[in-house]
Amino acid sequence: MKGETRTLLKLSSVLAAAVLLSACAVPATPVVREVEVTREVIREVVATPTPAAAKPFEGQSINVLTIQPHAVATRALARWFEEETGARVQVLVVPYANVTEKAILDVNSGAGEYDVIEIWYPMLGKLVESGVLEDLTQWWEENREALQFDDFVPSIAEPYTLINGRRWALPYDGDTHLLFYNREILDRFGVKPPTTWAEYREACKTITEQGKSEGIYGCAIMGAKAPIILLSTFVNRLQGYGAAFFDQNGKPAINSPEAVAALEELVNQLPYALPDPKAVAFDEALAGFTTGKVGMMEFWTDLGQMSDNPEQSKIMGKWGAVPMPKGEGPNAASRPALNAGFALGISTLAQNKPLAFEFLKFVGRPDINVRVNTIVGGLDPTRKSTFDAEAYRKHVTPELADAAKAALSGAFAWPTNAKWPELQDILTENVAEALAGTKTPKQALDDTQAKWLEILGQ
């Protein structure tokens, strides 16, 4: 800004003082004054803003198919990806029981609505056989070092991604179960966290018999007839008794004495559980525990985050977690299983495959794995380094981080071959009948064994 003074005008003023003192008044002498007027001139400088750098995928978009329990996490990832790249990610949410059929139908019909698909890992072989998934083997190898794929938990990396020696997916949700308990309820009824399934049953009985009149139950058992729910509950006991789906030679062994004992124990626990166990799934069990109505519950490791979330929990800071109980007999042990568990794959009909690969690369980064696991979004870590990250340990407590990491070490993986969906449906139906009392546990598993042998031609 600059001031400039200019003399603009010399003003002549005639000041006449006409005082009529008489008829012959004399005119006054004129007085001339010079007046200086100052005008300020402002020069305004307008800065031209520097254009923002264009984001690499501005204007592009993809669709991601995800399950309802992971909607919060997937939407957060979509938002972060857009902030970083400019690309828009539309998140399409479906119930967890329907995600596989949605993905297969999308490809078989030729619709091509989904670019990225969330995969329940036991369905991997079926999805590959159905031509739903893009082969990621080359992409995996090209990004192995940059994305530190060797950092993925070993018990997760192979079953989540490998079929016939080829890679088809990226680990997304590292699921296993721990036994969570409400400290206040256990202390009130003089119960300690159990180490065996028999102790678990007795503890549930004690709490339920004394607390039922107040709406308090010893445990929540997820017995709803959906494979991802009911079989997770059964597999916890199956592994605890040292049983498995198949023997070392690949022959069905679902009706072994240990497997029958595991199912009998489950049936014996039902009377002391949150009613009605046959109708209890993810949401019902979660609500029972976080509202302080349930003493114990086997659940995914992110329950700790939800239990400390003031928006949904009444038991903040009042919970604990221990490894899964073991059964009885010479093969009994505390053996966690990869219950549920999800990966991300790319549809063969993806409308924007290059962008879909970029989204997988973003989700696969170690820093993003920490970030998404420090929100209450429904995911559990898939990387070893995340369990040791300060931000994650602070978010879930060091005790839970260590317990979850230990549970995933050598955890039992469900089968992932193309026949498994048919086999698990038969097992689910028969286990449900055992819970309903229409079959004995032995009859249910004998019927399953016979049908499996028939399907497999053995």
PAKOLTOR-560100 format. One record per residue (C-alpha): residue in one letter; x, y, z. Coordinates in pm, 1 decimal. Layout:
// PAKOLTOR-560100
PT   residuo          u          v          w
PT         A          X          Y          Z
...
// end
This chain:
// PAKOLTOR-560100
PT   residuo          u          v          w
PT         M        0.0        0.0        0.0
PT         K      133.5      346.2      -90.8
PT         G       12.1      698.3        1.0
PT         E       37.5      970.7     -261.6
PT         T      -19.5     1337.5     -181.0
PT         R     -135.3     1565.0     -453.2
PT         T     -234.1     1934.3     -446.7
PT         L     -564.9     1923.5     -621.7
PT         L     -710.9     2267.9     -588.0
PT         K     -637.9     2613.1     -491.2
PT         L     -955.9     2742.4     -352.5
PT         S    -1028.3     3111.3     -359.3
PT         S    -1270.8     3209.9      -96.7
PT         V    -1419.7     3548.4      -73.0
PT         L    -1525.3     3613.0      275.5
PT         A    -1761.6     3897.3      286.6
PT         A    -1863.9     4025.2      618.4
PT         A    -2146.6     4253.8      533.8
PT         V    -2225.9     4434.4      842.7
PT         L    -2462.8     4704.2      762.2
PT         L    -2371.2     4965.7     1008.2
PT         S    -2497.2     5229.9      781.3
PT         A    -2625.0     5282.3      435.1
PT         C    -2281.9     5361.2      307.0
PT         A    -2105.8     5030.6      416.7
PT         V    -1755.0     4958.0      280.6
PT         P    -1697.2     4605.9      125.9
PT         A    -1443.7     4378.3      304.8
PT         T    -1112.4     4297.2      139.0
PT         P    -1113.7     3941.2      -17.1
PT         V     -890.3     3674.8      159.6
PT         V     -739.8     3397.4      -55.6
PT         R     -642.2     3062.1      119.6
PT         E     -458.2     2767.8      -27.8
PT         V     -600.2     2430.7       96.7
PT         E     -409.2     2104.0       51.5
PT         V     -631.2     1789.7       14.6
PT         T     -472.4     1445.1       62.6
PT         R     -607.3     1132.9     -113.4
PT         E     -484.9      785.3      -24.5
PT         V     -453.4      536.8     -312.5
PT         I     -452.7      163.9     -219.2
PT         R     -301.6      -94.0     -447.4
PT         E     -438.5     -445.5     -356.1
PT         V     -222.3     -747.9     -432.8
PT         V     -424.8    -1067.2     -491.3
PT         A     -232.8    -1395.1     -454.2
PT         T     -323.3    -1671.5     -698.0
PT         P     -354.6    -2004.0     -507.3
PT         T     -135.7    -2291.2     -617.7
PT         P     -355.5    -2567.2     -763.7
PT         A     -379.9    -2878.3     -543.1
PT         A     -196.1    -3177.3     -677.7
PT         A     -430.9    -3413.7     -858.5
PT         K     -493.0    -3740.1     -675.9
PT         P     -386.6    -4044.3     -879.6
PT         F     -729.1    -4207.4     -920.7
PT         E     -958.0    -3905.7     -908.0
PT         G    -1289.9    -3977.2    -1077.1
PT         Q    -1258.4    -4356.6    -1068.8
PT         S    -1466.7    -4593.7     -856.8
PT         I    -1507.5    -4955.3     -750.2
PT         N    -1769.1    -5158.7     -562.5
PT         V    -1671.4    -5367.4     -260.2
PT         L    -1890.1    -5650.5     -127.6
PT         T    -1861.7    -5686.8      249.4
PT         I    -2048.2    -5851.4      537.0
PT         Q    -2259.9    -5666.1      790.0
PT         P    -2027.4    -5720.4     1092.0
PT         H    -1743.8    -5559.1      891.9
PT         A    -1941.8    -5266.2      750.8
PT         V    -1782.1    -5008.6      981.6
PT         A    -1425.8    -5120.1      906.0
PT         T    -1479.0    -5151.0      531.2
PT         R    -1641.9    -4808.2      509.9
PT         A    -1351.7    -4659.1      703.8
PT         L    -1105.1    -4815.5      459.8
PT         A    -1309.3    -4683.2      168.7
PT         R    -1299.1    -4332.6      315.0
PT         W     -923.0    -4344.2      381.2
PT         F     -856.4    -4480.2       32.3
PT         E    -1055.8    -4196.5     -123.2
PT         E     -874.1    -3936.8       87.3
PT         E     -540.4    -4072.1      -30.8
PT         T     -614.9    -4152.8     -394.5
PT         G     -929.7    -3965.9     -491.4
PT         A    -1103.9    -4288.5     -593.8
PT         R    -1455.8    -4354.4     -470.2
PT         V    -1532.9    -4690.5     -308.0
PT         Q    -1895.7    -4793.2     -281.3
PT         V    -1940.0    -5044.0        2.7
PT         L    -2220.3    -5295.5      -53.1
PT         V    -2319.4    -5472.9      269.2
PT         V    -2486.3    -5816.0      293.6
PT         P    -2552.1    -6059.8      583.2
PT         Y    -2253.5    -6283.7      654.3
PT         A    -2452.8    -6595.3      564.2
PT         N    -2517.4    -6466.2      211.5
PT         V    -2183.6    -6328.7       97.7
PT         T    -2068.9    -6641.0      -90.0
PT         E    -2390.5    -6693.5     -283.5
PT         K    -2398.7    -6322.3     -372.9
PT         A    -2047.1    -6340.9     -516.6
PT         I    -2117.3    -6656.1     -718.0
PT         L    -2449.3    -6526.8     -850.3
PT         D    -2288.4    -6199.5     -955.2
PT         V    -2040.2    -6380.1    -1180.1
PT         N    -2268.6    -6658.2    -1301.7
PT         S    -2534.0    -6406.1    -1404.9
PT         G    -2279.0    -6185.9    -1578.5
PT         A    -2383.7    -5883.6    -1372.4
PT         G    -2031.5    -5788.6    -1266.9
PT         E    -2153.4    -5559.5     -990.1
PT         Y    -1864.1    -5627.0     -751.3
PT         D    -1498.3    -5543.4     -804.5
PT         V    -1365.4    -5656.2     -466.1
PT         I    -1527.6    -5943.3     -276.1
PT         E    -1503.3    -6036.7       90.6
PT         I    -1442.9    -6410.9      123.9
PT         W    -1522.0    -6640.3      413.9
PT         Y    -1205.6    -6846.5      382.3
PT         P    -1361.9    -7199.2      397.7
PT         M    -1547.7    -7098.9       78.8
PT         L    -1225.1    -7021.5     -109.2
PT         G    -1212.6    -7347.2     -303.6
PT         K    -1577.0    -7318.7     -406.6
PT         L    -1527.5    -6961.7     -528.2
PT         V    -1220.1    -7060.1     -728.2
PT         E    -1399.5    -7358.9     -881.6
PT         S    -1692.8    -7131.5     -972.8
PT         G    -1466.6    -6890.4    -1159.5
PT         V    -1542.8    -6600.6     -927.0
PT         L    -1190.8    -6496.6     -825.5
PT         E     -903.6    -6342.6    -1015.8
PT         D     -573.2    -6527.2     -975.3
PT         L     -352.4    -6306.8     -754.7
PT         T      -37.1    -6519.8     -764.5
PT         Q      167.7    -6283.1     -979.6
PT         W       41.5    -5975.0     -796.2
PT         W      123.0    -6140.2     -462.7
PT         E      481.2    -6212.6     -567.0
PT         E      530.7    -5865.8     -716.0
PT         N      420.0    -5701.3     -390.4
PT         R      556.7    -5955.4     -141.1
PT         E      853.5    -5746.3      -34.4
PT         A      697.0    -5399.9      -50.6
PT         L      386.8    -5505.1      144.9
PT         Q      580.3    -5740.2      375.1
PT         F      355.6    -6038.2      310.0
PT         D      582.8    -6255.6      524.7
PT         D      446.3    -6054.0      818.5
PT         F      105.1    -6221.3      786.1
PT         V       31.7    -6468.9     1065.6
PT         P      143.9    -6806.3      917.8
PT         S     -163.3    -6997.3     1036.0
PT         I     -376.8    -6746.1      841.1
PT         A     -173.6    -6681.9      526.8
PT         E     -209.7    -7021.9      361.1
PT         P     -572.2    -7123.5      432.9
PT         Y     -695.8    -6771.4      358.1
PT         T     -522.8    -6742.6       21.8
PT         L     -401.0    -7072.2     -128.5
PT         I     -584.2    -7322.3     -348.6
PT         N     -385.3    -7568.3     -559.5
PT         G      -65.7    -7372.7     -503.0
PT         R     -208.0    -7045.1     -636.7
PT         R     -291.4    -6726.8     -446.3
PT         W     -646.9    -6597.6     -473.7
PT         A     -696.2    -6353.9     -187.8
PT         L     -548.3    -6116.0       69.3
PT         P     -598.2    -6183.1      443.6
PT         Y     -847.7    -5934.6      586.1
PT         D     -987.0    -6049.2      922.8
PT         G     -783.4    -6277.5     1149.3
PT         D    -1056.9    -6459.3     1336.2
PT         T    -1027.1    -6699.4     1624.0
PT         H    -1205.9    -6738.0     1956.6
PT         L    -1111.3    -6669.3     2315.3
PT         L    -1323.2    -6735.2     2621.6
PT         F    -1436.7    -6396.8     2752.5
PT         Y    -1581.5    -6351.6     3099.1
PT         N    -1746.6    -6083.9     3310.1
PT         R    -1532.3    -6033.4     3621.0
PT         E    -1816.0    -5894.8     3832.1
PT         I    -2047.5    -6186.6     3758.5
PT         L    -1782.3    -6451.8     3819.0
PT         D    -1673.7    -6286.2     4144.3
PT         R    -2032.3    -6247.6     4263.5
PT         F    -2107.9    -6617.0     4220.3
PT         G    -1768.6    -6743.9     4335.5
PT         V    -1664.9    -6879.4     3996.4
PT         K    -1319.3    -6881.0     3837.9
PT         P    -1245.3    -6876.9     3463.6
PT         P    -1255.5    -7244.7     3357.8
PT         T     -974.4    -7439.3     3196.4
PT         T    -1183.1    -7741.3     3089.3
PT         W    -1523.5    -7774.6     2923.6
PT         A    -1651.8    -7964.6     3226.1
PT         E    -1550.4    -7674.5     3452.4
PT         Y    -1718.7    -7439.2     3208.3
PT         R    -2045.9    -7632.6     3231.1
PT         E    -2039.1    -7634.4     3611.6
PT         A    -1961.1    -7262.9     3625.7
PT         C    -2247.0    -7185.3     3386.1
PT         K    -2479.1    -7398.6     3596.1
PT         T    -2384.9    -7220.3     3918.4
PT         I    -2437.8    -6873.7     3775.2
PT         T    -2761.0    -6954.0     3590.3
PT         E    -2926.5    -7135.3     3879.5
PT         Q    -2853.6    -6845.8     4115.2
PT         G    -2889.8    -6553.0     3876.0
PT         K    -3164.2    -6654.9     3634.2
PT         S    -3434.5    -6479.5     3833.8
PT         E    -3243.6    -6152.3     3774.3
PT         G    -3190.6    -6224.3     3405.4
PT         I    -2828.8    -6332.5     3450.2
PT         Y    -2700.0    -6646.8     3278.2
PT         G    -2376.6    -6835.8     3307.7
PT         C    -2294.8    -6830.0     2938.8
PT         A    -2408.2    -6741.7     2589.4
PT         I    -2381.3    -7026.8     2339.9
PT         M    -2415.7    -6943.1     1971.6
PT         G    -2626.2    -7230.8     1840.1
PT         A    -2811.3    -7068.7     1547.8
PT         K    -2822.0    -7298.5     1244.6
PT         A    -2571.6    -7119.7     1025.2
PT         P    -2239.1    -7293.6      953.9
PT         I    -2026.6    -6992.8     1044.5
PT         I    -2202.3    -6973.5     1383.4
PT         L    -2297.2    -7325.2     1488.3
PT         L    -1988.1    -7499.6     1358.7
PT         S    -1760.4    -7243.3     1524.6
PT         T    -1922.7    -7337.1     1855.5
PT         F    -1889.7    -7709.1     1784.6
PT         V    -1531.9    -7684.2     1655.2
PT         N    -1419.5    -7517.8     1979.4
PT         R    -1518.0    -7834.8     2163.2
PT         L    -1410.8    -8066.8     1881.5
PT         Q    -1058.1    -7930.3     1904.0
PT         G    -1061.7    -7927.6     2284.3
PT         Y    -1128.0    -8302.4     2284.0
PT         G     -854.6    -8364.3     2027.9
PT         A    -1087.1    -8453.5     1741.5
PT         A    -1091.5    -8331.5     1381.0
PT         F    -1303.9    -8345.4     1067.1
PT         F    -1067.8    -8586.1      890.3
PT         D     -794.0    -8825.5      992.0
PT         Q     -432.2    -8799.1      879.7
PT         N     -514.7    -8984.9      557.9
PT         G     -793.6    -8747.9      464.0
PT         K    -1075.3    -8986.6      550.3
PT         P    -1376.3    -8844.7      738.1
PT         A    -1348.8    -8893.6     1115.4
PT         I    -1637.5    -8679.7     1228.7
PT         N    -1793.2    -8958.6     1436.3
PT         S    -1481.2    -9046.4     1634.1
PT         P    -1532.1    -9107.3     2008.7
PT         E    -1367.3    -8770.9     2079.4
PT         A    -1599.6    -8589.9     1837.0
PT         V    -1905.9    -8754.2     1991.3
PT         A    -1786.7    -8658.4     2340.7
PT         A    -1741.3    -8298.1     2223.7
PT         L    -2096.4    -8276.5     2088.6
PT         E    -2238.1    -8443.0     2400.9
PT         E    -2065.0    -8179.5     2614.4
PT         L    -2212.2    -7902.1     2403.2
PT         V    -2562.7    -8043.6     2438.6
PT         N    -2516.1    -8075.0     2815.3
PT         Q    -2422.7    -7706.8     2841.7
PT         L    -2737.1    -7575.2     2671.1
PT         P    -2969.9    -7565.5     2976.8
PT         Y    -2746.5    -7308.0     3145.9
PT         A    -2707.0    -7072.9     2849.9
PT         L    -2880.5    -6751.6     2748.4
PT         P    -3216.0    -6860.3     2603.5
PT         D    -3267.0    -6991.4     2343.5
PT         P    -2921.2    -7112.4     2233.0
PT         K    -3062.7    -7251.3     1908.0
PT         A    -3162.9    -6896.4     1811.7
PT         V    -2852.6    -6718.1     1941.8
PT         A    -2611.2    -6590.5     1678.8
PT         F    -2354.1    -6309.4     1664.6
PT         D    -2577.9    -6016.6     1753.3
PT         E    -2776.2    -6191.5     2029.6
PT         A    -2463.7    -6320.2     2202.0
PT         L    -2290.4    -5983.9     2174.6
PT         A    -2586.7    -5799.7     2325.5
PT         G    -2610.8    -6044.1     2615.0
PT         F    -2245.6    -6005.2     2706.1
PT         T    -2205.9    -5629.6     2663.2
PT         T    -2520.6    -5555.2     2866.6
PT         G    -2390.9    -5755.2     3163.1
PT         K    -2637.9    -6044.6     3139.1
PT         V    -2387.3    -6317.9     3057.6
PT         G    -2101.6    -6452.5     3266.3
PT         M    -1895.1    -6615.5     2990.2
PT         M    -1890.0    -6632.9     2614.7
PT         E    -1661.9    -6782.1     2349.2
PT         F    -1623.7    -6511.2     2087.9
PT         W    -1395.3    -6341.5     1840.3
PT         T    -1104.7    -6144.3     1981.3
PT         D    -1245.4    -5802.4     1889.8
PT         L    -1504.0    -5849.4     2165.2
PT         G    -1258.9    -5670.1     2392.2
PT         Q    -1288.3    -5354.3     2180.0
PT         M    -1668.4    -5375.4     2178.9
PT         S    -1681.8    -5441.1     2553.3
PT         D    -1488.1    -5120.1     2616.0
PT         N    -1690.3    -4914.5     2370.6
PT         P    -1910.8    -4674.1     2571.7
PT         E    -2159.8    -4655.9     2285.7
PT         Q    -2254.3    -5022.7     2314.7
PT         S    -2126.7    -5162.1     2644.1
PT         K    -2221.2    -5154.7     3010.8
PT         I    -1921.5    -5361.4     3120.2
PT         M    -1630.1    -5135.2     3031.3
PT         G    -1318.6    -5251.5     3212.5
PT         K    -1505.7    -5541.0     3375.6
PT         W    -1411.0    -5822.4     3140.1
PT         G    -1126.4    -6065.8     3093.5
PT         A    -1023.3    -6330.9     2842.0
PT         V     -855.3    -6670.1     2864.3
PT         P     -768.5    -6946.4     2614.6
PT         M    -1038.1    -7188.4     2505.7
PT         P    -1103.7    -7472.4     2754.7
PT         K     -989.0    -7825.3     2683.2
PT         G    -1190.4    -8145.8     2690.8
PT         E    -1117.0    -8478.6     2853.8
PT         G     -917.4    -8781.3     2748.5
PT         P     -561.1    -8844.2     2627.9
PT         N     -587.3    -8608.4     2329.0
PT         A     -744.1    -8316.2     2516.6
PT         A     -580.3    -7977.6     2480.3
PT         S     -662.0    -7609.6     2451.4
PT         R     -664.1    -7580.6     2073.1
PT         P     -797.6    -7261.8     1914.1
PT         A     -952.5    -7274.0     1568.9
PT         L     -976.0    -7029.2     1281.3
PT         N    -1348.3    -6973.4     1326.9
PT         A    -1494.8    -6743.4     1061.3
PT         G    -1199.3    -6554.4      913.8
PT         F    -1214.0    -6344.0      599.3
PT         A    -1003.6    -6241.7      302.8
PT         L    -1045.3    -6003.9        8.9
PT         G    -1038.0    -6111.4     -353.8
PT         I    -1099.2    -5953.4     -692.3
PT         S    -1391.5    -6060.3     -907.8
PT         T    -1317.4    -6197.0    -1253.5
PT         L    -1589.5    -5958.0    -1375.8
PT         A    -1450.5    -5653.0    -1197.0
PT         Q    -1526.0    -5340.3    -1398.7
PT         N    -1205.7    -5166.6    -1285.4
PT         K     -945.3    -5432.0    -1207.8
PT         P     -646.2    -5193.9    -1190.1
PT         L     -820.5    -4989.2     -922.5
PT         A     -932.8    -5305.8     -742.1
PT         F     -567.6    -5413.9     -722.2
PT         E     -474.9    -5071.0     -586.4
PT         F     -740.8    -5106.4     -316.7
PT         L     -599.1    -5445.5     -214.8
PT         K     -252.6    -5294.8     -205.7
PT         F     -381.1    -5018.4       21.6
PT         V     -561.4    -5257.6      257.3
PT         G     -257.5    -5485.4      262.2
PT         R      -18.2    -5223.6      396.7
PT         P      114.6    -5285.6      749.8
PT         D       24.4    -4932.6      864.8
PT         I     -332.9    -4974.0      742.4
PT         N     -365.3    -5306.3      927.4
PT         V     -278.9    -5126.6     1251.3
PT         R     -505.4    -4832.9     1172.9
PT         V     -816.1    -5036.9     1092.1
PT         N     -766.2    -5253.3     1398.9
PT         T     -761.7    -4952.1     1629.8
PT         I    -1121.7    -4862.9     1553.7
PT         V    -1423.2    -5062.4     1668.2
PT         G    -1491.4    -5196.4     1321.1
PT         G    -1531.8    -5572.3     1354.5
PT         L    -1188.3    -5680.6     1231.8
PT         D     -902.8    -5864.8     1400.1
PT         P     -534.5    -5839.3     1302.4
PT         T     -386.4    -6056.7     1029.7
PT         R      -26.1    -5941.3     1077.7
PT         K      222.9    -6037.9     1345.6
PT         S      349.1    -5680.8     1370.7
PT         T        1.9    -5544.7     1448.3
PT         F      -17.8    -5745.6     1770.5
PT         D      305.8    -5576.5     1881.5
PT         A      212.8    -5225.6     1765.7
PT         E      180.0    -4978.5     2053.1
PT         A     -139.8    -4826.9     1915.1
PT         Y     -313.3    -5164.2     1890.6
PT         R     -198.0    -5283.6     2232.2
PT         K     -320.8    -4962.5     2390.6
PT         H     -653.8    -4996.2     2209.2
PT         V     -732.6    -5354.6     2317.1
PT         T     -510.9    -5390.8     2628.4
PT         P     -172.9    -5568.9     2621.2
PT         E     -327.8    -5877.5     2782.9
PT         L     -581.3    -5925.1     2502.6
PT         A     -323.2    -5852.2     2232.2
PT         D      -97.1    -6125.3     2371.2
PT         A     -384.4    -6373.3     2415.2
PT         A     -509.3    -6317.3     2059.7
PT         K     -160.3    -6351.7     1916.4
PT         A     -107.3    -6677.1     2104.3
PT         A     -446.1    -6812.3     1995.0
PT         L     -359.0    -6765.9     1627.8
PT         S      -27.2    -6942.5     1663.0
PT         G      -88.4    -7281.0     1503.1
PT         A     -466.8    -7242.0     1508.8
PT         F     -672.4    -7515.7     1343.6
PT         A     -792.9    -7423.1      994.8
PT         W    -1121.0    -7543.4      851.5
PT         P    -1110.0    -7720.8      514.2
PT         T    -1113.3    -7494.1      207.2
PT         N    -1161.6    -7739.3      -80.0
PT         A    -1450.8    -7707.4     -324.3
PT         K    -1643.5    -7993.0     -158.8
PT         W    -1640.9    -7837.3      185.2
PT         P    -1953.8    -7618.2      150.6
PT         E    -2164.2    -7928.6       86.4
PT         L    -1998.2    -8119.8      369.1
PT         Q    -2037.5    -7840.1      621.5
PT         D    -2407.2    -7798.0      539.6
PT         I    -2465.6    -8164.2      624.6
PT         L    -2270.6    -8131.8      948.9
PT         T    -2457.7    -7812.7     1039.3
PT         E    -2793.5    -7980.0      987.8
PT         N    -2703.0    -8277.9     1203.2
PT         V    -2545.0    -8074.3     1483.7
PT         A    -2859.3    -7858.6     1487.3
PT         E    -3069.5    -8172.5     1526.7
PT         A    -2855.4    -8280.8     1820.6
PT         L    -2909.7    -7941.7     1985.9
PT         A    -3283.4    -7968.6     1922.2
PT         G    -3293.1    -8319.4     2071.4
PT         T    -3426.0    -8484.1     1757.0
PT         K    -3103.3    -8687.2     1729.4
PT         T    -2853.3    -8803.5     1985.6
PT         P    -2502.7    -8662.3     1941.1
PT         K    -2377.3    -9003.2     1828.6
PT         Q    -2659.3    -9048.1     1579.7
PT         A    -2605.2    -8698.7     1441.0
PT         L    -2235.7    -8757.5     1381.5
PT         D    -2284.2    -9112.3     1251.6
PT         D    -2528.4    -8976.2      995.4
PT         T    -2280.8    -8704.4      902.0
PT         Q    -1999.5    -8957.0      860.9
PT         A    -2208.7    -9177.7      633.6
PT         K    -2312.1    -8888.7      413.4
PT         W    -1958.9    -8751.2      389.1
PT         L    -1826.0    -9089.6      277.6
PT         E    -2095.2    -9103.9       12.7
PT         I    -2020.3    -8755.4     -122.4
PT         L    -1645.6    -8816.3     -127.0
PT         G    -1683.9    -9162.1     -280.9
PT         Q    -1497.0    -9331.7       -0.4
// end
